[in-house]
């Protein structure tokens, strides 16, 4: 019986009981059979709830983008990875293949490296629901930078609070976004936030609405010219299983926002596994998640979970694995 794809209720209870009785064995089987590792782990699970502290797959080496991108190239490079439906129906939808996504992520990763961003550096991302949001997340992960996405509906104060709390030196934003027939001036929100963020050295700006924005010399850089000049190949940085992948903040509705750190290996295995079984993804399905990537659901079930999921590493029949992004203007 495969633990990876649960097909009916009876099998669910069998798999559930196994996961509860021996979680180390259960998750080790899932991790070993369905993902790529540069080095296998020394220990599957260790925990100390008095601290609290939980660690998964200690000693393992990997890069999550190799599981989300590289391993798909051999069998489904030309299948759609992301289907982007823009806010304006007159704007053409984008069908981004795995090959194209891999290239776009690699170019962006090379841009980040060329600007001095290294493994462990924190990068704030303040973008609407456009392909560049998913690409920028994966580009950070490609080089080991820790991304911190801030929902692009938050105020300048909320943005500044999160930037300063995690010591970001870089922000990725856009000139604006669409909401129905209106445009939203996101760049002015970022500019206002950065007045109280002395740590920000670089601001990469995506041209989304072709607005006439103010670009601060020495800090603000239009992104597209850098991408055009960047190499389409970028070697993935090898990460430890427990290296931070991203920081995502709580809403702050009941107090100061708290930065939740998610590490690499355990998060990858869990999100891919739960995506496969909670949403019961099948070959040729078109999957749409209604969340925004600015929330944990979007991280897990728009970007990492769907892209890291495969039926089986030995599967030769390519799947039409599509995740849909909708530019709602939120």
C-alpha positions as CSV (number, residue, x, y, z in Angstrom):
1,X,0.0,0.0,0.0
2,X,1.4,3.4,-0.9
3,X,1.2,6.0,1.8
4,X,1.6,8.8,-0.7
5,X,-1.8,8.9,-2.5
6,X,-4.7,7.9,-0.3
7,X,-7.7,6.8,-2.5
8,X,-10.5,6.0,-0.1
9,X,-11.6,6.2,3.5
10,X,-10.6,2.8,4.6
11,X,-7.1,3.4,3.3
12,X,-7.1,6.8,5.1
13,X,-7.6,5.2,8.4
14,X,-4.9,2.6,7.8
15,X,-2.4,5.4,6.8
16,X,-3.5,7.6,9.7
17,X,-3.0,4.8,12.3
18,X,0.5,4.2,10.9
19,X,1.4,7.8,11.1
20,X,0.3,8.1,14.7
21,X,1.9,4.8,15.9
22,X,5.3,5.4,14.2
23,X,5.6,8.9,12.8
24,X,9.3,8.6,12.2
25,X,8.9,5.5,10.0
26,X,5.8,7.0,8.3
27,X,7.4,10.3,7.3
28,X,10.8,8.7,6.4
29,X,9.0,6.5,3.9
30,X,7.3,9.5,2.3
31,X,10.5,11.6,2.3
32,X,12.7,8.8,0.9
33,X,10.4,7.7,-1.9
34,X,9.1,11.0,-3.3
35,X,11.7,13.7,-3.1
36,X,15.2,14.5,-4.2
37,X,17.9,14.9,-1.6
38,X,21.5,15.9,-1.9
39,X,22.2,14.0,1.3
40,X,20.0,11.7,3.3
41,X,19.1,12.6,6.9
42,X,20.8,11.3,10.1
43,X,17.6,11.5,12.1
44,X,14.0,11.8,11.0
45,X,12.5,13.5,14.0
46,X,13.6,15.1,17.3
47,X,11.5,17.2,19.6
48,X,11.6,19.0,22.9
49,X,8.2,20.6,23.8
50,X,9.7,22.3,26.9
51,X,11.5,24.8,24.6
52,X,9.5,24.2,22.3
53,X,11.6,22.7,19.5
54,X,10.9,20.2,16.8
55,X,13.4,19.2,14.0
56,X,12.8,17.1,10.9
57,X,15.3,15.3,8.8
58,X,18.3,16.5,10.6
59,X,21.5,16.3,8.7
60,X,19.8,16.1,5.3
61,X,20.9,18.4,2.4
62,X,18.6,19.7,-0.3
63,X,17.2,22.6,-2.2
64,X,13.5,22.8,-2.3
65,X,13.5,24.4,-5.8
66,X,15.1,21.3,-7.2
67,X,12.0,19.4,-6.1
68,X,9.7,22.1,-7.3
69,X,11.3,22.8,-10.7
70,X,14.4,20.8,-11.8
71,X,13.1,17.3,-11.5
72,X,10.0,18.1,-13.6
73,X,12.1,19.0,-16.6
74,X,12.9,15.5,-17.7
75,X,9.2,14.4,-18.1
76,X,7.0,17.5,-18.2
77,X,9.1,20.5,-19.1
78,X,6.5,21.8,-21.6
79,X,3.5,21.3,-19.5
80,X,1.9,24.2,-17.7
81,X,3.1,24.9,-14.2
82,X,1.3,28.2,-13.6
83,X,-1.8,29.5,-15.3
84,X,-2.1,33.2,-14.7
85,X,-5.5,34.9,-15.2
86,X,-5.1,38.7,-15.1
87,X,-7.5,41.1,-13.6
88,X,-8.4,42.6,-17.0
89,X,-10.1,40.1,-19.3
90,X,-8.5,42.0,-22.3
91,X,-5.0,41.1,-21.0
92,X,-3.7,37.8,-22.2
93,X,-3.5,34.9,-19.8
94,X,-0.1,33.4,-19.2
95,X,0.5,29.6,-19.5
96,X,4.0,29.3,-17.9
97,X,5.5,25.9,-18.4
98,X,7.9,24.2,-16.0
99,X,10.8,25.0,-18.4
100,X,9.8,28.7,-18.5
101,X,9.3,28.8,-14.8
102,X,12.7,27.2,-14.2
103,X,14.3,29.8,-16.5
104,X,12.5,32.7,-14.9
105,X,13.4,31.6,-11.4
106,X,17.0,31.1,-12.4
107,X,17.2,34.6,-14.0
108,X,15.7,36.2,-10.9
109,X,18.0,34.2,-8.6
110,X,21.0,35.5,-10.6
111,X,19.8,39.0,-10.3
112,X,19.6,38.7,-6.6
113,X,23.1,37.2,-6.4
114,X,24.4,40.0,-8.6
115,X,23.1,42.5,-6.2
116,X,24.9,40.9,-3.3
117,X,22.1,38.9,-1.8
118,X,23.4,35.6,-0.2
119,X,22.2,32.6,1.7
120,X,20.6,33.6,4.9
121,X,19.8,37.2,3.9
122,X,16.1,38.2,4.4
123,X,14.2,39.5,1.4
124,X,10.8,41.2,1.8
125,X,8.3,40.6,-1.0
126,X,5.4,43.0,-1.4
127,X,3.7,42.1,-4.7
128,X,0.1,41.6,-6.0
129,X,-1.0,38.2,-7.3
130,X,1.1,38.2,-10.4
131,X,3.6,35.5,-11.6
132,X,6.5,37.6,-10.4
133,X,5.3,36.8,-6.8
134,X,5.7,33.1,-7.2
135,X,9.0,33.6,-9.2
136,X,10.5,35.8,-6.6
137,X,9.7,33.3,-3.8
138,X,11.3,30.5,-5.7
139,X,14.3,32.7,-6.6
140,X,15.0,33.4,-3.0
141,X,14.8,29.7,-2.2
142,X,17.1,28.9,-5.1
143,X,20.0,30.8,-3.5
144,X,19.1,30.2,0.2
145,X,17.8,33.7,0.9
146,X,14.9,33.8,3.4
147,X,11.8,35.4,1.9
148,X,9.2,37.2,3.9
149,X,6.1,37.9,1.9
150,X,3.8,40.7,3.1
151,X,0.3,40.7,1.8
152,X,0.0,43.6,-0.7
153,X,-3.1,44.9,0.9
154,X,-1.4,45.9,4.1
155,X,-0.6,49.5,5.0
156,X,2.8,51.1,4.9
157,X,2.9,50.9,8.7
158,X,2.2,47.1,8.7
159,X,4.9,46.7,5.9
160,X,7.5,48.7,7.8
161,X,6.9,46.8,11.0
162,X,7.6,43.5,9.3
163,X,10.6,44.7,7.4
164,X,12.3,46.0,10.5
165,X,11.4,43.0,12.6
166,X,13.2,40.5,10.4
167,X,16.1,42.9,9.4
168,X,15.4,42.9,5.6
169,X,17.9,44.7,3.5
170,X,16.0,44.1,0.2
171,X,12.4,44.5,-0.9
172,X,10.7,43.3,-4.1
173,X,7.6,45.4,-5.0
174,X,5.7,46.7,-8.0
175,X,4.7,50.1,-9.3
176,X,1.1,49.2,-8.6
177,X,-1.7,46.7,-9.1
178,X,-5.2,46.5,-10.5
179,X,-8.5,46.1,-8.6
180,X,-11.4,45.9,-10.9
181,X,-11.1,48.9,-13.1
182,X,-9.1,50.8,-10.6
183,X,-5.3,50.9,-10.0
184,X,-3.6,50.9,-6.7
185,X,-0.4,52.8,-6.2
186,X,1.7,50.2,-4.3
187,X,5.0,52.0,-4.9
188,X,3.9,55.0,-2.8
189,X,2.9,52.7,0.0
190,X,6.4,51.1,-0.2
191,X,8.1,54.5,-0.3
192,X,6.2,55.6,2.8
193,X,7.1,52.4,4.6
194,X,10.8,52.7,3.7
195,X,11.0,56.2,5.4
196,X,11.2,54.2,8.7
197,X,13.2,51.3,7.3
198,X,16.8,52.4,7.3
199,X,18.0,48.8,6.8
200,X,16.6,48.6,3.2
201,X,19.5,49.0,0.7
202,X,17.7,47.8,-2.5
203,X,14.2,48.0,-3.8
204,X,13.5,46.0,-7.0
205,X,10.4,47.3,-8.8
206,X,8.2,45.2,-11.1
207,X,6.5,47.3,-13.8
208,X,2.9,46.1,-13.5
209,X,0.6,49.0,-14.4
210,X,3.1,51.3,-16.3
211,X,2.7,54.1,-13.9
212,X,5.0,57.1,-13.5
213,X,6.5,56.4,-10.1
214,X,9.3,58.1,-8.3
215,X,12.5,56.0,-8.2
216,X,14.9,56.9,-5.5
217,X,18.4,56.9,-6.8
218,X,20.7,54.3,-5.4
219,X,17.9,52.3,-3.9
220,X,15.1,51.7,-6.5
221,X,15.8,49.5,-9.5
222,X,13.5,48.5,-12.3
223,X,13.6,44.7,-12.3
224,X,13.0,43.8,-15.9
225,X,16.2,45.2,-17.4
226,X,18.2,43.2,-14.9
227,X,16.2,40.0,-15.7
228,X,16.8,40.5,-19.5
229,X,20.6,40.5,-18.9
230,X,20.7,37.6,-16.4
231,X,21.7,34.1,-17.2
232,X,18.8,31.6,-17.5
233,X,20.7,29.0,-15.5
234,X,21.5,29.1,-11.8
235,X,22.9,26.4,-9.7
236,X,20.8,25.7,-6.6
237,X,22.4,26.4,-3.2
238,X,22.6,23.4,-1.0
239,X,20.6,23.9,2.2
240,X,20.4,22.0,5.5
241,X,17.1,20.5,6.3
242,X,16.6,22.8,9.2
243,X,17.7,26.0,7.4
244,X,15.0,28.7,7.3
245,X,13.0,28.8,4.1
246,X,10.8,31.8,4.9
247,X,9.4,34.0,7.6
248,X,5.7,34.8,7.5
249,X,4.0,37.1,10.0
250,X,0.8,36.7,11.9
251,X,-1.9,39.2,11.1
252,X,-1.2,41.4,14.2
253,X,-4.9,41.7,15.0
254,X,-4.4,40.8,18.7
255,X,-1.0,42.3,19.2
256,X,2.4,42.8,17.6
257,X,2.8,40.6,14.5
258,X,4.9,37.5,15.2
259,X,7.3,36.2,12.6
260,X,6.8,32.5,12.1
261,X,9.9,30.8,10.8
262,X,9.4,27.7,8.5
263,X,12.4,25.5,7.8
264,X,13.0,23.7,4.6
265,X,12.7,19.9,4.6
266,X,9.8,19.2,6.9
267,X,7.8,21.9,5.3
268,X,8.4,20.6,1.8
269,X,7.4,17.0,2.6
270,X,4.3,18.0,4.6
271,X,2.9,20.5,2.1
272,X,3.4,18.2,-0.9
273,X,1.9,15.3,0.9
274,X,-1.1,17.2,2.2
275,X,-1.7,18.9,-1.2
276,X,-1.8,15.5,-2.8
277,X,-4.2,14.0,-0.4
278,X,-6.4,16.8,0.9
279,X,-7.1,18.2,-2.6
280,X,-7.0,14.7,-4.2
281,X,-5.0,16.0,-7.2
282,X,-5.3,13.9,-10.3
283,X,-3.5,13.9,-13.6
284,X,-4.7,16.7,-15.9
285,X,-6.6,18.5,-13.1
286,X,-6.5,22.3,-13.2
287,X,-6.1,23.4,-9.6
288,X,-7.1,26.8,-8.3
289,X,-6.5,28.1,-4.8
290,X,-8.6,31.1,-3.8
291,X,-6.0,32.3,-1.2
292,X,-3.4,35.0,-1.7
293,X,0.2,34.0,-1.6
294,X,0.6,36.6,1.2
295,X,-0.9,34.0,3.6
296,X,0.3,30.6,4.6
297,X,-2.3,28.9,2.5
298,X,-0.9,30.6,-0.5
299,X,2.6,29.7,0.3
300,X,1.7,26.1,0.9
301,X,-1.0,25.4,-1.7
302,X,-0.3,27.8,-4.5
303,X,3.5,27.6,-4.6
304,X,5.4,24.9,-2.7
305,X,2.9,22.1,-2.2
306,X,1.7,21.8,-5.8
307,X,5.1,22.3,-7.4
308,X,6.8,19.8,-5.1
309,X,4.2,17.2,-5.6
310,X,4.7,14.3,-8.1
311,X,2.8,11.0,-8.4
312,X,6.0,9.1,-8.0
313,X,9.6,9.8,-8.9
314,X,9.6,6.8,-11.3
315,X,6.5,7.9,-13.1
316,X,7.2,8.3,-16.8
317,X,3.9,9.6,-17.8
318,X,3.9,13.4,-17.4
319,X,1.1,15.0,-15.5
320,X,-0.6,18.3,-16.5
321,X,0.1,19.8,-13.2
322,X,-1.4,23.3,-13.2
323,X,-1.8,25.8,-10.4
324,X,-3.8,28.8,-11.2
325,X,-3.0,32.4,-10.0
326,X,-5.8,35.0,-10.3
327,X,-4.9,38.7,-10.2
328,X,-7.7,39.8,-8.1
329,X,-6.1,43.1,-7.2
330,X,-6.3,42.3,-3.5
